[in-house]
Amino acid sequence: MQKTLAYAVMLAATLGLAACDKPSENAAEDAREAQSEAQESMNEAAEERNEAAQERAEEQRQQTPEPMPAPAPENESEQPATPSTAPAEPANQ
């Protein structure tokens, strides 16, 4: 009879402890969810940072004036003279 009583008490204690373990499972699940939300938040922040960088680059392109082409000469006398050089002759050895 004592063995039966001992087994019953051990079984009740085991079931009681198993029921108390539930909050730790919930805590682990909550931690996983929090980690997932943090990752999503980091991804959104990275996307916003990329969009802001693209906007700044576009603003800089709009603010930077394009170089103006050099004016074309009206006649050939105004064209700069290009010195003509004779090809070098090979040295006789």
Secondary structure, DSSP 8 states (H G I E B T S, - for coil): -HHHHHHHHHHHHHHHHHHHTHHHHHHHHHHHHHHHHHHHHHHHHHHHHHHHHHHHHHHHHHHS---------SSGGGS--------------
